[in-house]
Amino acid sequence: MYNPVETFLQEADELLAEIEQTALALSGGDSTGESVNQLFRAFHTIKGSGAMFGFTEVAAFTHHMETLLDGVRTGSIPASPELAELVLAASDRIKVLLTDGPGSAARSDGAGARLVERMERLLPPPREQSPMPQPAKGAGAEAAREWSIRFKPNPGWLACGGNPVLLFRELAEMGDCAVSAHTEDLPELDQLEPDVCYCWWTLELRTGHDCNAIRDVFLFVEDGSELAIEELAEGVGKQEAGTPAAPAAKSSRAAPANRPAKGLAKESSVRVPAGRLDRLVGLVGELVMNQSRLAEAASRAGSAELAVPVEEIERLVAELRDNVLGIRMMPIGTIFGRFRRLVHDLSAELRKEVDLVTEGEETELDKSVLDQLGEPLVHLLRNSIDHGIEAPEERNGRGKPRRGTIRLAAAHVGSHVVVSVTDDGKGLDPAAIRAKAVEKQLLAADAILSDKEILNLILLPGFSTARAVTNVSGRGVGMDVVKRQIDALHGSVTISGEPGKGARISLMLPLTLAIIEGLVVEVGGQQFIVPMTAVTENVELDGEQRARGNRRNVVAVRGELIPYIDLRDGFHLGGTRPAIEKIVIVHQEDSRVGLVVDRVLGTHQTVIQPLGRFLRGVDVVSGSTVMGDGRVAMILDTSGVVRFADRAAKRQEAA
């Protein structure tokens, strides 16, 4: 059921995120008038809507911020970093008030009063203060313009707590406002429902505010309603308040017909709880599985009469699947924005100067992946600021710009999304990392490792290069968390960097975790699914090629030696080995590995089913699926298979 308060809280959360981004831009030197106007409109909207839904503490507090920003707009208060910090603090305060709800104890904790005192200190003394701009009233106001507003609310608006009087009062605060009610849609008394809104209104407003400010008044009631805002042509007399306004007469006085009616071009949207969307994806997954079983049954029956409808169902299911998964795809920029505040606060705490540059915000990921990506990125950004970026004086001494740069980027690479965090700090020193790993007894002193393997040591639990434990780092749990969470998303982590030249950590992630394209393989009479996103190619393997490898389990593919893992031996599967086997070559981080199977059976739309609690510790599989013939096939986790084979090889060497 529609909940207007919940809608207000969601919209307020979006407005607060917008406020933070604008305030951070203001802190960075962007003091344009549009930035200040954007802040003012956002706070004004929160104030008006908060009062409408009973958040009086929010409205009262926001009024002070609105007064301060109005002073900035009139030029009596300069835009400054101090103002930006105050806006951020006010945003945090409003979050607390909204979270605790109306009438909460947060209003009496003193924090709000201290913030109001800081705001008042920025205001100029009364004798120097420029008069606050008043709404344009009267025909002689030079900046005033006349607007015609047509508002026809959703019939269920009153039942959800809507009150037109509050809207009209807010419009009246902006200037001279004449309201005309239209009651021609009212039914007979015996058919009237008291919670249905049958009326609609036309208003004529003379104000110095622009169309955006007027539209902000209707922000939380616009969905499902009809709203048209038009500027009247100059020189037209204003209708008297309370006089019925005929639409035909109003059209003759409006702006030229070729000007589109403001508000009518807005694309409608619907807010849906994430749980409902997840349920829809689950139902589509079941539909995909049953369509696969139907196709298998029709193939065995060999009926020509069933062939065409089965193909049509397959097409429709595929289209439905793509559309439903497309609904869950969201731009990664929705989480990029929150990290600007993190970088701003942490760099101030560590007394470093850091700029965050983002790229590829439009890159889309499944919401289920996106929701789990925030924490790993927080760890990576904190590490870059704490361990990577040097202090300003140190950077000057090394010939670098005083301000460090962290680049957060996302891009599609094949059927994956790669998210990278790159900094221009001190970089990664393999010798120092190796020494620290030996010191913490995470590595034997005589171990022989490549530079890449040494860099990967920072992903081990308990590893940290920090000299002391602080609020930011030193306990060795950051990168371990990143590795564990990215593995859970069936992704991979790649680390690169040089001493003095910065570091780069890349996360390769699948587009979705719900339904994937899989390659069906068979080993020892059992079927497995290899995610197609990991597959690069298939090649044959015969006895002669095995002999040439001299029991080293490598095969030459176009001049490149590729190691392979024999799944029959690794999984202890029986059956007779065919004369010619297949090697499914998959990419593993920045290298390639082969998986030896008996046969490759083709592709399969794979609905990922979670493993039961008894199989959660098996890291060579990431899930299961139901095949068309009703059998269950395990979905291989290629990274887990490689780790499993590596552990087995080390045990064999030790023996």
LUMTIZA-488980 format. One line per field, with one value per residue (C-alpha): residue number from 1; x, y, z. Coordinates in pm, 1 decimal, decimal comma. Last residue first. Example, Ala and Ser with C-alpha at 12.3 -4.5 7.8 and 13.67 -1.06 7.14 Angstrom:
<recs>
seq	2  1;
xx	1367,0  1230,0;
yy	-106,0  -450,0;
zz	714,0  780,0;
</recs>
This chain:
<recs>
seq	655  654  653  652  651  650  649  648  647  646  645  644  643  642  641  640  639  638  637  636  635  634  633  632  631  630  629  628  627  626  625  624  623  622  621  620  619  618  617  616  615  614  613  612  611  610  609  608  607  606  605  604  603  602  601  600  599  598  597  596  595  594  593  592  591  590  589  588  587  586  585  584  583  582  581  580  579  578  577  576  575  574  573  572  571  570  569  568  567  566  565  564  563  562  561  560  559  558  557  556  555  554  553  552  551  550  549  548  547  546  545  544  543  542  541  540  539  538  537  536  535  534  533  532  531  530  529  528  527  526  525  524  523  522  521  520  519  518  517  516  515  514  513  512  511  510  509  508  507  506  505  504  503  502  501  500  499  498  497  496  495  494  493  492  491  490  489  488  487  486  485  484  483  482  481  480  479  478  477  476  475  474  473  472  471  470  469  468  467  466  465  464  463  462  461  460  459  458  457  456  455  454  453  452  451  450  449  448  447  446  445  444  443  442  441  440  439  438  437  436  435  434  433  432  431  430  429  428  427  426  425  424  423  422  421  420  419  418  417  416  415  414  413  412  411  410  409  408  407  406  405  404  403  402  401  400  399  398  397  396  395  394  393  392  391  390  389  388  387  386  385  384  383  382  381  380  379  378  377  376  375  374  373  372  371  370  369  368  367  366  365  364  363  362  361  360  359  358  357  356  355  354  353  352  351  350  349  348  347  346  345  344  343  342  341  340  339  338  337  336  335  334  333  332  331  330  329  328  327  326  325  324  323  322  321  320  319  318  317  316  315  314  313  312  311  310  309  308  307  306  305  304  303  302  301  300  299  298  297  296  295  294  293  292  291  290  289  288  287  286  285  284  283  282  281  280  279  278  277  276  275  274  273  272  271  270  269  268  267  266  265  264  263  262  261  260  259  258  257  256  255  254  253  252  251  250  249  248  247  246  245  244  243  242  241  240  239  238  237  236  235  234  233  232  231  230  229  228  227  226  225  224  223  222  221  220  219  218  217  216  215  214  213  212  211  210  209  208  207  206  205  204  203  202  201  200  199  198  197  196  195  194  193  192  191  190  189  188  187  186  185  184  183  182  181  180  179  178  177  176  175  174  173  172  171  170  169  168  167  166  165  164  163  162  161  160  159  158  157  156  155  154  153  152  151  150  149  148  147  146  145  144  143  142  141  140  139  138  137  136  135  134  133  132  131  130  129  128  127  126  125  124  123  122  121  120  119  118  117  116  115  114  113  112  111  110  109  108  107  106  105  104  103  102  101  100  99  98  97  96  95  94  93  92  91  90  89  88  87  86  85  84  83  82  81  80  79  78  77  76  75  74  73  72  71  70  69  68  67  66  65  64  63  62  61  60  59  58  57  56  55  54  53  52  51  50  49  48  47  46  45  44  43  42  41  40  39  38  37  36  35  34  33  32  31  30  29  28  27  26  25  24  23  22  21  20  19  18  17  16  15  14  13  12  11  10  9  8  7  6  5  4  3  2  1;
xx	5450,3  5519,5  5493,8  5160,5  5024,9  5135,2  4962,3  4638,1  4642,7  4690,6  4410,3  4167,9  4272,6  4213,8  3874,9  3776,8  3859,4  3657,4  3352,2  3175,4  2796,2  2672,4  2411,0  2080,0  1887,2  1532,8  1587,5  1601,6  1869,7  1812,5  2081,0  2347,3  2564,1  2915,0  3113,7  3484,3  3458,7  3275,4  3215,2  2855,1  2772,9  2598,9  2416,9  2243,0  2376,5  2203,1  2020,6  2158,6  1925,3  2139,3  2032,3  2234,0  2508,3  2643,4  2739,5  3117,6  3254,3  3501,4  3637,6  3983,3  3967,2  4227,4  4379,2  4439,0  4613,8  4526,7  4271,8  4180,6  4052,6  3892,8  4002,0  3766,6  3989,2  3811,0  3904,1  3990,9  4031,8  3758,4  3845,9  3635,2  3428,6  3512,5  3529,3  3788,5  3712,6  4073,7  4138,4  3831,5  3863,5  4210,4  4340,0  4524,5  4829,6  4845,4  5166,2  5118,5  5237,2  4891,8  4764,9  5037,1  4913,9  5031,6  4969,9  5337,7  5318,5  5573,7  5350,8  5435,4  5272,5  4947,8  4948,5  4989,1  4706,5  4455,4  4338,7  4097,7  4045,6  3767,1  3772,1  3757,0  3520,1  3480,7  3164,9  3028,9  2991,7  3099,5  2810,0  2869,4  2722,5  2816,9  2886,6  3257,4  3295,7  3033,0  3025,8  2738,9  2851,5  2645,3  2466,3  2367,2  2049,3  2050,1  2402,5  2428,6  2687,2  2977,2  3254,9  3622,6  3767,1  4082,0  4337,0  4582,1  4883,6  5094,7  5422,2  5665,0  5722,4  5531,2  5173,7  4939,0  4669,4  4392,8  4084,6  3833,4  3457,6  3213,9  3028,0  3139,2  3495,4  3451,7  3340,8  3631,8  3894,6  3766,5  3741,7  4102,0  4197,8  4067,6  4127,7  4496,7  4458,3  4657,9  4401,2  4165,0  4103,2  4472,7  4696,1  5061,1  5329,1  5074,6  5190,1  4899,8  4838,5  4608,2  4406,7  4593,0  4501,0  4825,7  5006,7  4876,2  5159,7  5410,4  5240,9  5265,7  5630,3  5701,9  5750,7  6025,2  5979,5  6302,2  6169,0  5844,5  5537,1  5252,6  5484,9  5404,5  5769,9  5779,7  5472,8  5626,2  5949,6  5759,4  5552,1  5863,8  6041,6  5733,8  5704,7  5355,5  5284,3  5373,2  5063,6  4910,8  4595,5  4386,9  4066,6  3920,6  3577,2  3570,3  3227,4  3200,6  3041,5  3318,8  3490,5  3230,8  3380,2  3402,0  3639,0  3740,6  4050,3  4227,2  4431,0  4677,9  4698,6  5044,6  5139,8  5441,3  5809,4  5899,0  5947,3  5612,8  5448,5  5608,0  5479,7  5125,8  5118,5  5141,5  4853,4  4888,8  4863,3  4588,4  4412,1  4444,4  4359,7  4042,9  3943,3  3994,3  3805,8  3509,8  3511,5  3481,7  3188,8  2987,1  3000,0  2737,1  2439,0  2575,6  2585,4  2219,3  2133,8  2271,0  2534,7  2525,4  2806,9  2671,1  2918,2  3204,5  3463,2  3506,3  3780,4  3835,5  4071,8  4292,4  4471,1  4593,8  4547,4  4446,8  4107,1  4059,2  4143,9  3893,9  3607,3  3643,8  3716,8  3408,4  3191,6  3298,7  3229,2  2850,6  2840,1  2994,3  2701,1  2436,6  2713,5  2713,2  2413,7  2137,7  2034,6  1742,9  1495,4  1725,1  1701,0  1324,8  1358,0  1616,5  1413,9  1091,1  1263,4  1410,4  1073,1  901,9  1155,5  1140,8  761,4  772,9  1013,2  782,8  483,2  661,3  799,6  487,8  312,4  633,7  633,6  970,3  864,6  1225,0  1257,7  925,0  1038,6  1368,7  1190,5  947,2  1233,0  1405,2  1078,8  1049,9  1392,9  1327,3  991,4  1154,7  1407,2  1128,0  961,5  1284,0  1332,8  979,3  1049,8  1364,2  1160,9  903,6  1175,7  1337,5  1023,7  886,7  883,2  702,6  808,8  640,5  845,9  808,1  689,2  368,4  543,2  589,1  337,9  530,7  568,4  419,3  87,8  224,2  210,9  -125,7  -406,9  -617,7  -555,2  -696,1  -1020,9  -1060,7  -978,6  -1249,2  -1136,1  -1404,4  -1344,7  -1215,7  -930,0  -964,8  -798,6  -475,4  -453,8  -238,2  52,9  315,3  214,4  140,8  406,7  273,8  276,6  86,7  36,9  -177,0  -132,0  -3,0  334,2  319,4  232,1  583,1  735,5  432,0  599,7  921,1  733,7  700,4  1072,3  1155,4  925,5  1107,1  1044,2  969,1  601,2  251,1  56,2  -265,1  -413,4  -635,5  -770,6  -908,2  -1186,9  -1297,3  -1050,0  -1166,0  -1168,2  -1531,2  -1679,9  -1970,2  -2233,4  -2526,5  -2427,1  -2429,8  -2085,0  -1835,0  -1655,8  -1780,6  -1613,9  -1332,0  -1166,0  -1005,8  -704,5  -547,9  -189,8  7,1  363,0  588,2  422,5  91,1  240,8  320,5  -33,7  -172,6  20,7  -84,4  -450,2  -434,4  -398,0  -278,7  -293,6  -294,2  -675,0  -667,6  -441,5  -652,6  -806,3  -453,4  -436,3  -548,9  -329,8  -335,0  -97,0  -85,3  218,5  270,0  616,8  762,2  1110,8  990,5  724,4  463,8  167,3  169,0  373,3  712,4  797,5  1029,7  1407,0  1569,9  1683,2  2059,2  2225,3  2455,3  2255,5  2139,9  2493,8  2588,1  2485,4  2776,3  2743,6  2374,7  2463,7  2708,4  2441,6  2194,4  2449,9  2487,4  2107,9  2084,3  2349,3  2178,8  2032,3  1675,3  1559,0  1725,4  1477,0  1227,5  900,4  875,2  1110,3  1451,0  1582,7  1447,5  1598,8  1935,9  1942,0  1855,0  2159,2  2390,0  2266,5  2321,4  2680,5  2735,6  2588,6  2813,4  3119,4  3020,8  2975,1  3321,5  3460,5  3320,9  3031,2  3010,1  2711,2  2531,7  2536,2  2160,1  2202,4  2435,6  2178,5  1915,2  2151,6  2154,8  1776,9  1732,8  1969,7  1761,2  1436,9  1589,2  1582,9  1213,4  1110,3  1307,2  1163,2  813,3  838,9  459,7  414,1  337,0  605,1  866,3  738,8  790,6  1126,2  1266,9  1167,3  1327,7  1647,7  1669,8  1577,0  1838,6  2113,0  2035,2  2026,9  2371,3  2509,2  2340,3  2503,2  2848,4  3076,6  3258,4  3576,2  3621,5  3402,2  3120,3  3163,1  3142,7  2827,8  2670,9  2744,4  2616,7  2296,1  2225,7  2261,7  2026,9  1774,8  1788,9  1729,5  1443,6  1282,4  1300,4  1170,7  884,3  785,7  781,6  558,7  325,6  273,7  118,7  0,0;
yy	-3552,6  -3178,4  -3163,9  -3347,4  -3112,5  -2815,0  -2955,1  -3012,8  -2655,0  -2520,4  -2740,5  -2607,4  -2248,3  -2298,6  -2462,7  -2175,7  -1918,2  -2116,8  -2138,0  -2428,1  -2436,7  -2777,4  -2958,7  -3094,9  -3331,9  -3250,3  -3325,5  -2954,6  -2890,8  -2759,8  -2527,5  -2520,7  -2270,4  -2131,9  -2454,2  -2512,4  -2341,3  -2619,5  -2470,9  -2382,5  -2742,0  -2854,0  -2520,1  -2574,9  -2418,4  -2121,2  -2163,8  -1980,8  -1992,3  -2100,2  -2039,8  -2322,2  -2344,5  -2657,9  -3017,5  -2990,5  -3338,4  -3529,0  -3232,2  -3075,0  -2723,4  -2486,3  -2177,5  -1825,9  -1526,8  -1171,4  -1268,1  -1625,1  -1645,2  -1973,0  -2235,7  -2533,2  -2825,4  -3109,7  -3478,2  -3703,0  -4073,8  -4058,8  -4128,9  -4413,8  -4353,0  -4246,4  -3901,2  -3814,9  -3438,6  -3344,9  -3654,0  -3609,0  -3228,3  -3236,6  -2883,2  -2713,9  -2493,4  -2285,3  -2261,4  -2001,4  -2069,4  -2089,2  -2304,1  -2524,4  -2749,0  -2778,3  -3051,7  -3109,5  -3483,0  -3455,3  -3207,1  -3389,1  -3700,8  -3517,1  -3383,1  -3736,5  -3866,4  -3615,2  -3272,0  -3059,8  -2684,6  -2463,5  -2081,3  -1774,3  -1890,3  -1682,2  -1493,0  -1821,6  -1948,1  -2318,2  -2551,4  -2914,9  -3244,9  -3585,7  -3893,8  -3895,7  -3531,7  -3345,9  -2980,8  -2729,8  -2373,6  -2121,1  -1794,1  -1638,0  -1576,3  -1413,4  -1296,0  -1015,3  -813,9  -1021,8  -833,8  -763,2  -549,2  -353,9  -218,4  41,1  184,1  498,3  581,4  610,4  236,9  57,0  -65,1  -346,7  -544,0  -756,9  -872,0  -1125,1  -1168,7  -1442,7  -1198,5  -1400,8  -1372,8  -993,8  -1006,6  -1221,0  -1021,3  -686,0  -813,6  -934,7  -593,1  -418,6  -655,7  -598,1  -413,5  -104,8  121,7  417,7  466,4  398,0  95,9  177,7  111,2  38,4  -224,5  -455,7  -828,7  -1000,5  -1190,9  -1211,0  -966,5  -770,9  -1088,5  -1032,5  -785,3  -1063,9  -1297,0  -1028,1  -964,4  -1337,1  -1557,4  -1787,4  -1862,4  -1855,3  -1630,1  -1825,7  -1610,0  -1503,3  -1504,7  -1137,5  -1044,0  -1254,0  -1070,4  -733,9  -816,4  -927,9  -608,9  -394,0  -571,9  -557,6  -176,0  -51,4  306,2  630,6  811,2  873,8  672,5  425,6  251,5  27,6  -115,6  -365,5  -473,1  -808,0  -941,1  -801,7  -527,9  -270,2  25,0  171,5  431,6  574,8  792,8  912,6  1229,0  1386,1  1759,7  1913,9  1823,4  1591,4  1685,1  1439,6  1714,7  1865,2  1527,2  1503,4  1849,3  1760,8  1432,1  1122,7  941,4  563,6  425,4  638,1  784,7  476,5  245,0  440,7  430,9  54,4  -15,5  199,7  26,3  -314,5  -187,6  -38,7  -335,2  -549,5  -335,4  -300,0  -674,9  -720,0  -403,7  -558,2  -333,0  -42,2  187,9  546,3  659,3  569,0  798,3  948,7  1183,8  1219,0  1498,7  1462,6  1705,3  1532,8  1624,0  1269,5  1380,8  1626,2  1351,9  1125,7  1374,9  1473,4  1120,5  984,8  1274,4  1206,7  836,9  882,8  991,9  671,3  466,5  585,1  631,5  254,9  294,8  47,0  -281,3  -443,7  -337,7  -489,9  -824,6  -807,7  -704,4  -971,4  -1247,5  -1140,2  -1143,0  -1488,4  -1616,0  -1481,7  -1642,1  -1978,8  -1967,3  -1910,3  -2200,7  -2426,6  -2305,2  -2394,7  -2736,2  -2876,4  -2979,8  -3127,6  -3377,4  -3543,8  -3640,5  -3616,4  -3262,9  -3160,3  -3291,0  -3099,0  -2779,1  -2814,9  -2869,1  -2553,4  -2359,3  -2489,3  -2353,8  -2016,3  -1983,0  -2059,3  -1783,3  -1545,1  -1616,4  -1544,2  -1218,6  -1114,2  -1197,4  -984,9  -698,0  -728,5  -726,0  -416,1  -213,3  -54,2  317,5  394,8  638,1  888,9  1074,8  1448,8  1613,7  1753,1  1957,7  2274,4  2301,4  2307,6  2651,4  2627,3  2754,4  3093,9  3178,3  3184,2  3437,9  3252,5  2925,5  3069,3  3158,8  2807,6  2651,5  2848,3  3007,7  3058,8  3383,2  3319,3  3564,5  3817,7  3730,1  3911,8  4141,7  4038,0  4266,9  3998,0  3651,9  3403,1  3152,7  2800,9  2530,6  2206,8  1936,7  1625,1  1385,4  1027,9  1144,4  1521,1  1507,5  1499,7  1768,6  2000,1  2294,7  2219,1  2294,2  2658,4  2686,3  2522,2  2761,1  3070,6  3289,0  3660,8  3597,7  3652,5  3329,5  3234,5  2908,7  2644,5  2372,0  2018,6  1863,9  1499,1  1388,9  1054,4  993,4  1101,3  882,9  1054,5  832,1  927,0  1294,0  1298,6  1306,4  1595,6  1628,0  1983,2  2103,7  2318,2  2540,7  2873,9  3003,9  3350,3  3386,7  3706,6  3604,3  3319,7  3285,8  3232,7  2927,1  2778,6  2849,4  2685,2  2365,8  2348,0  2405,6  2116,9  1857,6  1505,3  1239,5  927,2  915,8  1273,6  1178,7  884,4  1081,7  1178,5  1554,0  1792,8  2103,6  2367,1  2656,1  2984,8  3197,8  3572,8  3718,6  3951,2  4099,4  4462,7  4451,5  4715,4  4481,4  4386,3  4136,6  3980,1  3752,5  3920,1  3920,9  3939,5  4291,5  4330,3  4294,6  4575,2  4710,9  4361,2  4224,6  3985,7  3617,0  3376,7  3374,9  3285,1  2964,1  2859,2  2924,9  2711,1  2430,9  2451,6  2441,0  2128,9  1947,9  2028,8  1679,5  1807,7  1753,5  1410,9  1278,4  1215,6  1403,7  1306,5  1028,0  913,1  860,4  1192,6  1387,2  1213,9  1271,6  1638,4  1672,4  1513,8  1759,3  2048,0  1933,2  1919,7  2270,4  2397,8  2250,4  2424,3  2756,3  2724,3  2646,2  2984,6  3147,2  3506,4  3635,0  3958,1  3858,3  3809,8  3436,5  3394,0  3558,6  3321,1  3039,7  3149,6  3184,6  2837,3  2690,1  2845,0  2713,2  2364,5  2345,0  2435,2  2205,3  1909,6  1959,3  1983,1  1644,4  1601,2  1508,8  1855,8  2020,0  1786,6  1858,4  2231,9  2211,0  1936,3  2135,0  2452,8  2265,5  2131,8  2464,6  2652,6  2403,2  2426,1  2804,0  2801,3  2578,9  2793,4  3107,0  2966,1  2914,8  2606,0  2630,4  2273,9  2338,4  2442,4  2114,1  1933,6  2129,6  2033,8  1665,1  1673,6  1857,2  1604,4  1320,3  1511,4  1545,4  1171,4  1092,5  1342,6  1166,0  832,6  984,0  1158,8  834,7  655,9  930,7  900,8  524,7  350,6  0,0;
zz	28,7  33,6  -344,4  -335,7  -70,3  -280,3  -588,1  -393,8  -262,3  -615,4  -747,9  -485,1  -553,1  -926,4  -862,3  -631,1  -897,4  -1151,9  -926,0  -1093,8  -1108,3  -993,1  -1198,7  -1065,6  -1290,9  -1403,2  -1772,4  -1856,0  -1596,7  -1245,4  -1114,5  -845,1  -666,0  -634,1  -663,5  -592,2  -251,2  -69,1  277,7  198,8  108,7  429,8  457,2  126,3  -191,0  -348,9  -681,3  -984,4  -1283,5  -1576,0  -1934,2  -2091,9  -2351,0  -2518,9  -2434,9  -2397,6  -2335,9  -2120,6  -1925,6  -1869,0  -1721,8  -1868,6  -1703,7  -1839,0  -1681,5  -1570,2  -1301,3  -1399,6  -1754,5  -1856,7  -2110,3  -2144,5  -2241,9  -2417,4  -2421,5  -2712,9  -2637,9  -2375,0  -2006,9  -1873,4  -1563,9  -1212,6  -1057,5  -793,5  -814,7  -894,8  -1107,6  -1328,2  -1315,1  -1473,0  -1424,5  -1709,9  -1747,4  -2067,8  -2269,8  -2542,9  -2898,8  -3050,4  -2763,0  -2611,4  -2330,6  -1971,9  -1715,5  -1630,2  -1691,2  -1976,2  -2163,6  -2486,6  -2344,2  -2271,5  -2627,3  -2762,7  -2545,7  -2681,8  -2571,6  -2776,0  -2742,4  -2601,7  -2578,5  -2350,1  -2075,1  -1756,7  -1857,0  -1991,1  -1635,0  -1626,7  -1546,7  -1448,4  -1564,9  -1428,2  -1641,6  -1555,1  -1658,4  -1862,0  -1958,4  -1988,1  -2063,2  -1868,0  -1945,0  -1617,7  -1419,5  -1074,2  -988,7  -1243,9  -1437,0  -1305,8  -1125,9  -1189,6  -909,1  -991,4  -746,1  -877,5  -699,2  -711,3  -877,7  -586,6  -559,2  -834,7  -851,4  -948,1  -769,7  -928,0  -735,9  -871,6  -891,9  -801,0  -571,9  -268,4  -399,3  -402,2  -39,3  77,6  -109,9  16,9  374,5  359,1  223,0  534,4  827,7  895,5  1225,6  1131,5  974,8  1008,8  1381,0  1435,9  1499,7  1446,8  1185,5  912,6  662,0  739,4  690,0  939,5  680,4  347,3  69,1  115,1  7,5  -347,4  -403,0  -332,0  -581,1  -850,1  -768,9  -810,4  -506,7  -376,5  -5,6  200,3  478,0  504,2  467,9  699,3  998,6  1074,8  1015,7  697,7  563,5  659,6  478,5  167,2  162,1  203,0  -82,7  -308,2  -263,0  -350,4  -452,9  -272,5  -394,5  -736,3  -662,4  -861,4  -751,9  -1023,1  -1098,4  -1386,0  -1508,2  -1679,1  -1999,3  -2215,2  -2017,6  -1912,7  -1728,1  -1379,0  -1236,9  -900,8  -942,9  -629,9  -667,7  -425,8  -368,2  -321,7  -675,8  -689,7  -689,0  -414,9  -155,2  -248,3  -192,6  152,0  245,4  132,2  329,7  111,0  -59,5  -51,3  301,8  460,4  155,8  -63,7  226,4  306,3  -60,6  -82,4  241,9  132,4  -207,0  -39,1  175,0  -114,0  -350,6  -179,2  -279,7  -632,8  -686,4  -588,3  -784,1  -1102,7  -1252,9  -1497,0  -1609,3  -1613,1  -1346,2  -1581,5  -1426,1  -1080,4  -959,2  -584,2  -483,0  -175,3  54,7  367,5  729,4  830,8  964,8  675,4  423,5  599,3  589,5  222,6  101,8  280,1  156,1  -200,2  -146,0  -134,0  -497,9  -631,7  -498,3  -746,3  -1003,1  -1047,6  -1273,2  -1188,1  -1348,9  -1164,6  -1434,2  -1696,8  -1520,6  -1567,2  -1931,6  -2018,3  -1850,4  -2019,0  -2358,4  -2293,5  -2170,2  -2482,8  -2716,6  -2536,9  -2541,0  -2917,3  -2964,5  -2761,1  -2962,9  -3293,1  -3194,1  -3029,0  -3351,9  -3490,1  -3202,0  -3137,4  -2786,4  -2665,4  -2800,9  -2649,7  -2308,9  -2329,2  -2435,7  -2146,3  -1901,9  -2026,7  -1998,9  -1642,9  -1552,9  -1717,4  -1540,4  -1205,4  -1273,4  -1374,6  -1041,5  -854,2  -1046,9  -949,1  -584,4  -596,2  -740,5  -465,4  -201,6  -354,2  -287,4  -608,0  -680,6  -1006,2  -1274,5  -1502,8  -1758,7  -1719,6  -2040,3  -1890,9  -1622,9  -1826,5  -2107,4  -2431,5  -2598,7  -2948,9  -2817,3  -2726,5  -2352,8  -2184,8  -2210,2  -2467,2  -2285,5  -1962,7  -2132,3  -2267,7  -1934,2  -1760,4  -1436,3  -1173,2  -979,8  -627,4  -649,1  -926,8  -1253,9  -1332,5  -1633,8  -1928,4  -2006,3  -2028,0  -2150,2  -1875,8  -1769,8  -1769,9  -1501,3  -1564,1  -1300,2  -1336,5  -1046,7  -1023,2  -895,6  -837,0  -467,1  -318,8  -540,4  -557,2  -383,9  -574,8  -899,2  -798,9  -724,7  -1057,8  -1246,6  -1122,1  -817,5  -851,6  -800,5  -938,3  -909,1  -1086,8  -966,5  -1118,2  -896,5  -894,2  -692,7  -676,7  -407,9  -267,7  110,0  163,9  -111,0  -286,4  -448,2  -220,8  -248,4  -628,1  -786,2  -779,6  -1113,5  -1174,1  -855,6  -992,5  -733,0  -821,8  -630,5  -668,7  -542,3  -486,5  -398,0  -274,3  67,4  -113,7  -284,3  56,8  174,3  -140,5  -75,8  290,0  192,0  -57,6  220,6  138,9  410,8  194,0  175,5  44,9  -248,5  -365,8  -654,5  -774,1  -782,0  -1057,4  -1043,2  -1318,4  -1255,8  -1446,9  -1375,9  -1371,7  -1342,4  -1079,9  -1119,4  -1151,6  -880,2  -973,8  -1014,1  -648,1  -454,4  -525,5  -237,0  6,4  -24,3  317,3  383,0  357,9  693,1  789,1  1081,5  1180,5  1202,8  918,5  942,6  981,6  1360,5  1321,3  1136,1  1408,4  1672,7  1472,9  1473,4  1849,9  1891,8  1675,7  1877,3  2208,8  2261,7  2281,5  1920,3  1910,1  2167,4  1890,3  1833,2  1467,2  1352,6  1477,3  1124,7  997,8  1286,9  1249,9  873,4  931,5  1156,4  899,5  635,3  876,8  931,0  555,4  514,1  792,9  624,1  298,6  481,0  631,3  284,2  173,1  -10,2  108,3  309,1  210,5  -156,5  -198,7  -268,0  29,7  255,9  121,4  211,9  575,7  591,4  439,7  696,3  973,7  817,8  804,7  1183,8  1209,7  922,7  1060,1  1409,2  1257,3  1089,5  1075,3  709,3  572,6  786,4  639,1  287,9  327,3  500,4  277,5  -30,4  102,3  186,5  -171,0  -329,2  -125,8  -209,2  -581,6  -562,4  -398,2  -672,9  -940,4  -802,9  -862,9  -563,1  -691,8  -485,2  -359,2  -55,0  -289,2  -480,6  -146,6  -62,6  -397,5  -343,6  14,5  -82,4  -359,0  -107,5  123,1  -162,3  -231,4  136,3  142,6  -152,8  27,3  351,5  168,3  -5,5  329,8  468,8  167,7  215,6  -84,3  0,0;
</recs>
